[in-house]
Amino acid sequence: MPEGPEIKRAADQIAQVLARRTAVQVEFGLPKLKQLGPKLSGRKIDAVEARGKALLIHFEGSDSLYTHNQLYGRWVIAKASERPHSSRSLRLAIDTRSASALLYSASDISLWKRADLASHPYIARLGVELLSADTELGAIHYQLENARFQNRTLAALLLDQGFLAGVGNYLRSEILFVAGVLPHWRPRDLDKNTRMKVASAAWELMRQSYRTGGITNDLTRAARLKKRGLSFGRYRHHVFDREGEPCWACETPVRRVTLAGRNVFICPTCQR
Ligand SMILES: [Zn+2]
């Protein structure tokens, strides 16, 4: 499932073909949304924006389309008015004169007044937006000190979009590793210095992953491993999805721990 960095990169690509262009035709696949097509066709698109794992398309005036891919949704960019053959169902097509942005399989699509978006149930509960240009490191530290989050494990908090928006399964393991903390620790167990480490790791890894297309490993090490012939999947992470393989830093075999049905990967030597 794509996490914040992947969603923001998808939003950037879609923005490249849609932002500041006229949507000559907008079509919806779901019957209950079909009547919105004529209302949006012919209007200019101001901007495309990622919020957590949702993607917003702001039309000129006050209308914004909210889309969330959940597990199956997928955006495809095609030549103008082209509909590549697909076994997936087309749920939204936005054609400009130069390209088309197509959303397949997603069913969580709705039209909002821009002013009301903050009350959308998903957006309203989003925590700190790690990739937003105006988010400061202190905001993450503040979340870790917030009484509301003190007694929950870091493993649970890091997947809670109300804590930090956009963190998913791979970022969770990588943040815990880089901060040198264990998944079952709670914010109240951490001293100020360790809280700072968790905040910095979240901040740095999210940004690095966005910049590099998903690499959370040390970049010098990743470049060296790539040169040695390792695939992207093998060199991109510190510990995520590396069960039994030696930690890059200390050679201890990486361990997989299952918490609430989802995997966390740790190095028992580096994290304690
Ligand atoms: Zn290690």
Residues whose N, C-alpha, C, O or C-beta is under 5 A from the ligand:
A	BS01	ZN	C247 A249 C250 E251 T252 C267 T269 C270
